[in-house]
């Protein structure tokens, strides 16, 4: 497996986007690759790790617990001849997987030191660290055009990188800004190309693009955009959900691309919800005007309208929008308006970074109400139990929904 493929699989796993087949490929590779081979595949930067030698161990234990408790791959995944489930792999291999995932994301390295020292038993790590499910927060990572990855939650305020069109700066926790001064020089091999801002499950972030457009990115989402808009238009790609305040420029239209759906604007405020695991793509307009296109079908929205496109159809259904509902995530709360439990738990899974399973039939069960995203997941589940015939159990980072 080449380094690019390994990086891609690790990112997919941490973002909750990995398929079962890809997860099996990742775990099988790490299980059979030698220590030196794995270390060589993950690029090195030991500075942060050396500053805090215990940090890596604690976080490794936490992610080890998360991977080992991942129910999606426990029952169906098997390894080679002896058909042993992946969760039965040797504990030191699980620690290698956890270390690779964590240290890659933080810009660190899969680094094995003190190999002659007694190894810490994985069960001791798990016992010493109780799983804590907390609400999401400002966290994301930025992938540069040259492949360099910056973990934004760990980065200090100030200039993060220089490009040939200006600087990329972290202004405060939760926001990065592209300053197209024209005076910057190429740094770290960076040239005019695409950057990717990615929020994991349990994360959100804001970016000010080179043209001054502001984008708020919801959990488990990614935004692909150039470090400078040099052509006759402004093209970006979105997976997940984002709210846009597009800088006005009548001579250079702004396009949001979601697979074969395109949103065209000149300068306006709107929200796009386009998660891969949802059937519909929703665009809600707050101000200005946008054109929605899919293949040869087009529709123009007025403020206060919402366009819904099913991924299996070219039809664009336009209706009056519930602005409060569409903007709830950005304003810091959930709104449930006669929603089914599956839709609710998708939002819970993304924001609290948990997995969800179901035991029972919930077809006719609907819920309503408002709940702040800053509250604990336990409070939210208790609220749902109080208004409907439903029960929940929490096991590690898994929530079980029961009748």
C-alpha positions in Angstrom: 0.0 0.0 0.0 1.4 3.4 -0.9 1.6 6.3 1.5 -1.2 8.3 -0.1 -3.6 5.4 0.1 -2.7 4.8 3.8 -3.2 8.5 4.6 -6.6 8.4 2.8 -7.8 5.4 4.7 -6.8 6.8 8.1 -8.5 10.1 7.4 -11.7 8.3 6.3 -11.7 6.2 9.5 -11.3 9.2 11.8 -14.0 11.1 10.0 -16.5 8.3 10.2 -16.6 8.0 6.5 -14.8 4.7 5.9 -16.6 1.7 4.4 -16.3 -1.8 5.9 -14.2 -3.0 3.0 -11.8 -0.1 3.4 -11.6 -0.6 7.1 -10.7 -4.3 6.6 -8.0 -3.2 4.1 -6.5 -0.7 6.6 -6.5 -3.1 9.5 -5.2 -6.0 7.4 -2.3 -3.8 6.1 -1.2 -2.6 9.5 -1.5 -6.1 11.0 0.8 -7.5 8.4 3.2 -4.6 7.8 6.4 -4.4 9.8 7.1 -1.7 12.3 9.7 0.0 10.0 7.4 -0.2 7.0 4.5 1.5 8.9 6.8 4.2 10.4 8.2 4.9 7.0 4.7 5.3 5.5 3.7 8.1 7.9 5.7 11.3 7.5 7.7 12.4 10.5 7.4 15.4 12.8 8.3 14.6 16.4 8.4 18.1 17.9 5.0 18.1 19.5 5.3 14.5 20.6 8.6 15.1 22.3 7.3 18.2 24.1 4.6 16.1 25.8 5.7 12.4 26.0 2.6 11.3 28.0 0.1 13.0 25.6 0.6 10.4 22.9 0.1 7.5 25.3 -3.1 8.9 26.8 -4.6 9.7 23.4 -3.5 6.4 22.0 -5.4 4.6 24.8 -8.5 6.7 24.1 -8.5 6.0 20.4 -7.6 2.3 21.0 -10.8 2.1 23.0 -12.7 3.8 20.3 -11.4 1.5 17.6 -11.8 -1.7 19.6 -15.4 -0.8 20.5 -16.3 0.0 16.9 -19.3 -2.3 16.4 -19.5 -1.8 12.6 -16.6 -4.2 12.0 -16.8 -6.6 15.0 -19.2 -9.2 13.6 -18.6 -9.3 9.9 -14.9 -8.6 9.6 -12.6 -11.6 9.5 -8.9 -12.0 9.0 -7.4 -14.5 6.5 -7.3 -18.2 7.1 -8.3 -18.6 10.7 -11.4 -16.4 10.2 -10.6 -14.6 13.5 -12.7 -11.4 13.9 -10.7 -8.2 13.6 -11.4 -7.3 17.2 -9.6 -10.4 18.2 -6.3 -9.1 16.8 -3.3 -9.0 19.1 -3.4 -6.0 21.5 0.0 -4.6 20.3 -1.4 -4.5 16.8 -4.4 -2.6 18.0 -2.1 -0.1 19.6 -0.2 0.3 16.4 -3.5 1.1 14.6 -4.5 3.6 17.2 -1.1 5.3 17.3 -1.1 5.5 13.5 -4.6 7.1 13.4 -3.9 9.6 16.1 -0.4 10.7 15.3 -1.0 11.1 11.6 -3.9 13.4 12.3 -1.9 15.5 14.7 1.0 15.9 12.3 3.0 13.4 14.3 4.5 10.1 13.4 3.9 6.4 14.0 7.0 6.2 16.2 8.0 3.2 18.2 10.5 3.9 20.9 11.7 2.1 24.1 10.9 -1.2 22.5 12.8 -3.1 25.2 10.6 -1.7 27.9 7.6 -3.7 29.2 4.5 -3.0 27.1 1.5 -1.5 28.8 -1.4 -3.8 28.6 -4.3 -2.4 26.6 -6.8 -3.3 29.2 -4.9 -1.2 31.7 -5.1 1.8 29.4 -8.8 1.3 28.9 -9.5 0.8 32.6 -7.6 4.0 33.5 -9.6 6.1 31.1 -13.4 6.1 31.1 -15.1 6.9 27.9 -16.4 10.5 28.0 -18.9 11.7 25.4 -18.8 15.4 25.1 -20.5 17.9 22.7 -18.7 18.9 19.6 -16.3 21.9 19.5 -14.1 23.9 17.2 -11.8 21.3 15.6 -10.7 20.6 12.1 -7.7 19.8 10.0 -6.4 21.6 6.9 -4.8 19.6 4.1 -2.6 21.8 2.0 -2.1 21.4 -1.8 1.3 19.8 -1.1 -0.2 17.2 1.2 0.9 18.8 4.4 -1.7 18.4 7.2 -2.3 21.1 9.9 -4.3 20.1 13.0 -6.1 23.5 13.6 -7.1 22.8 17.2 -3.5 22.4 18.2 -2.1 25.3 16.1 -1.3 28.6 17.6 -2.9 31.9 16.4 -1.0 33.6 13.7 0.3 32.6 10.3 -0.1 28.9 9.6 1.4 28.9 6.1 2.5 31.2 3.2 1.4 30.7 -0.4 2.4 32.5 -3.5 -0.8 34.6 -3.2 -0.6 35.5 0.5 -0.9 34.0 4.0 -3.2 31.5 5.7 -3.7 32.6 9.3 -5.5 31.3 12.4 -7.2 34.4 13.8 -8.9 32.7 16.7 -9.9 29.3 17.8 -12.5 28.2 15.3 -11.5 30.4 12.3 -8.9 30.6 9.7 -8.5 33.4 7.1 -6.8 33.5 3.7 -5.2 36.9 3.1 -4.4 37.4 -0.6 -1.8 40.0 -0.3 0.2 39.0 -3.4 3.4 39.5 -1.4 3.7 36.0 0.0 6.2 33.5 -1.4 5.9 29.8 -2.0 6.5 27.9 1.3 6.9 24.2 1.9 6.3 23.5 -1.8 2.9 25.2 -1.7 1.6 26.7 -4.9 -1.8 27.9 -6.2 -3.9 24.7 -5.7 -6.7 23.3 -3.7 -6.8 23.2 0.1 -9.2 21.0 2.0 -10.8 22.0 5.3 -12.2 18.9 7.1 -14.2 18.7 10.3 -14.4 15.3 12.0 -17.5 14.0 13.8 -17.8 16.3 16.8 -16.2 19.3 15.1 -17.1 22.5 13.4 -15.0 25.4 11.9 -15.1 28.7 10.1 -13.0 29.8 7.1 -12.7 33.1 5.3 -11.9 32.2 1.7 -9.5 34.3 -0.5 -12.4 36.3 -1.9 -13.7 37.2 1.5 -16.5 34.6 1.5 -17.2 33.3 5.0 -18.1 29.6 5.4 -19.1 27.8 8.6 -18.6 24.1 8.3 -20.7 21.7 10.3 -19.5 18.3 11.8 -18.3 15.5 9.5 -17.9 17.8 6.5 -15.2 18.9 4.1 -14.7 21.9 1.9 -12.4 21.8 -1.1 -11.3 25.3 -2.5 -8.4 27.0 -4.2 -5.9 29.3 -2.3 -6.7 32.0 -4.9 -9.6 32.4 -7.3 -7.8 33.2 -10.5 -10.3 32.3 -13.2 -13.6 33.8 -14.4 -15.5 32.2 -11.5 -15.2 30.9 -8.0 -15.5 27.1 -7.7 -15.6 25.1 -4.5 -16.7 21.5 -3.5 -18.7 20.5 -0.4 -19.4 17.3 1.4 -21.6 17.5 4.4 -23.1 20.8 5.6 -22.0 24.4 5.5 -23.5 27.9 5.8 -22.2 30.5 3.3 -22.0 34.3 3.3 -20.6 34.8 -0.2 -18.7 38.0 -1.0 -20.4 39.9 -3.8 -18.7 39.9 -7.2 -21.1 40.2 -10.2 -18.2 39.5 -12.6 -17.1 36.3 -10.9 -20.0 33.9 -9.9 -19.5 31.6 -7.0 -20.3 27.9 -7.4 -20.8 25.2 -4.7 -20.5 21.7 -6.3 -22.0 18.7 -4.6 -21.4 15.7 -7.0 -23.7 16.5 -9.9 -25.6 19.2 -8.1 -24.5 22.8 -8.4 -25.5 26.0 -6.6 -24.6 29.3 -8.4 -24.6 32.6 -6.6 -23.2 36.1 -7.1 -23.4 37.2 -3.4 -25.8 35.8 -0.9 -26.4 34.0 2.4 -27.5 30.3 2.2 -27.1 26.9 3.8 -26.4 23.6 2.0 -26.9 20.2 3.6 -25.4 17.4 1.5 -24.2 14.5 3.6 -23.3 11.3 1.8 -25.5 9.2 4.0 -28.6 11.4 3.4 -31.0 10.8 0.5 -31.6 14.5 -0.2 -29.5 17.6 -0.8 -31.1 20.7 0.7 -30.3 24.3 -0.1 -31.9 27.0 2.0 -31.7 30.7 1.0 -31.7 33.4 3.6 -30.7 36.4 1.5 -30.1 37.2 -2.2 -30.7 34.7 -5.0 -29.3 31.3 -6.0 -29.7 29.0 -9.0 -29.8 25.3 -8.3 -28.9 22.9 -11.1 -28.8 19.2 -11.5 -27.9 17.9 -15.0 -30.4 19.8 -17.3 -32.8 20.8 -14.5 -32.6 24.3 -13.1 -34.5 26.3 -10.4 -34.0 29.8 -8.9 -34.6 30.4 -5.2 -36.0 33.5 -3.5 -35.2 34.4 0.1 -37.1 32.1 2.5 -37.2 29.2 0.1 -35.6 25.8 0.2 -34.7 23.4 -2.7 -34.7 19.7 -2.1 -33.1 17.3 -4.6 -33.2 13.5 -4.2 -29.9 11.9 -5.1 -31.8 9.5 -7.4 -33.8 12.1 -9.2 -33.3 15.3 -11.3 -36.4 16.9 -9.8 -35.9 20.0 -7.8 -38.7 20.6 -5.2 -38.9 24.2 -4.0 -41.0 25.1 -1.0 -41.1 27.7 1.8 -38.2 27.0 4.2 -38.1 26.7 7.9 -35.2 29.0 8.4 -34.9 28.3 12.1 -34.6 24.6 11.4 -32.0 25.0 8.7 -29.9 27.4 10.7 -30.3 25.6 14.1 -26.8 23.9 13.9 -25.0 27.2 13.3 -26.9 28.9 16.1 -26.0 26.2 18.5 -29.1 24.0 18.9 -31.1 21.1 17.5 -34.6 21.6 16.3 -36.8 18.5 16.0 -40.1 19.1 14.2 -42.0 15.8 13.9 -38.7 14.1 13.0 -38.1 10.4 13.1 -35.5 8.9 15.4 -33.2 7.8 12.6 -32.9 11.4 11.4 -32.4 12.7 14.9 -29.7 10.1 15.7 -27.8 11.0 12.5 -27.4 14.5 13.9 -26.5 13.2 17.3 -23.9 10.8 15.8 -22.2 13.6 13.9 -22.1 16.1 16.7 -21.2 13.9 19.7 -19.0 11.6 17.6 -20.8 8.4 18.5 -22.1 5.3 16.7 -25.7 4.3 16.8 -27.5 0.9 16.5 -31.2 0.1 16.7 -33.1 -2.7 18.4 -36.8 -2.6 17.5 -39.2 -0.9 15.1 -39.5 2.9 15.2 -41.4 3.6 11.9 -44.3 5.5 13.5 -42.3 7.3 16.2 -41.9 11.1 15.7 -40.3 13.7 18.0 -40.4 17.5 18.4 -38.6 20.0 20.5 -35.5 22.2 20.8 -32.3 21.3 22.5 -29.0 23.1 22.8 -26.0 21.4 21.3 -23.8 22.4 24.2 -25.7 20.1 26.5 -24.6 16.6 27.3 -25.8 13.7 25.1 -27.2 12.0 28.3 -29.5 15.0 28.8 -30.7 14.9 25.2 -31.4 11.2 25.4 -33.3 11.7 28.6 -35.4 14.4 26.9 -36.3 12.0 24.1 -37.2 9.3 26.5 -39.5 11.6 28.4 -41.5 12.5 25.3 -41.7 9.2 23.4 -41.8 5.4 23.9 -38.1 4.9 23.5 -35.1 4.0 25.5 -31.3 4.3 25.1 -28.2 2.5 26.4 -24.7 3.9 26.1 -21.8 1.4 25.8 -18.5 3.2 25.2 -19.0 5.4 22.2 -22.1 3.5 21.0 -25.7 4.5 21.6 -28.2 1.7 21.4 -31.8 2.8 20.6 -34.5 0.5 22.0 -38.3 0.3 22.2 
